């Protein structure tokens, strides 16, 4: 096991990470699921409101594999569909917005601090890293969870006891991400 990074009391400011908001969101399971629900509500509702029907066979028709079938909505079906879309939007859109703001705040931070991985957890859909990091002489516990990604799961920089770098939102130090988990390269951001 490596020595504790707690012996490095100073924080390091850096903008040299290769992280982007889109990159972070593409790995984040709550962001992905909520975006799917948002698009699944907005697209059909807007098609029904503008066209009055759903072109359910559009892709088959576009690739010359059949006729374009349409699903026509009339009368009371349209308000019901719109009400369903609004309900889904009221549930999914705030979740997506919250995840965007969470990652945006962290990315705007330039504070990189030392940390250490405590454990790795796997589920069929998710890979998570539990870690501890030190910010302004205080220890914080964090957990980052991404959708399953076998290349990232096999990184040698992501093992229990491994020293890592955490990008911390200095105005809300409980919000952080492990750079070695989210960075594109294997090397991560070692301190």
Protein Blocks (a to p, Z undefined) as FASTA:
>chain_A
ZZdfklmmbccddfkbccdfklmmmmmmklmmmmmmmmmmmmmmmmmmmnopacfklmmm
mnopaccdddddehjlmmmmmmmmmmmmmmmmmmmmmmmmmmmmmmmpccdcddddfbdc
ddfkbccddddddeehiacdddddddddfklmmpmklcghiacdddddfklmmbccdfkl
mpmbfnlmaZZ
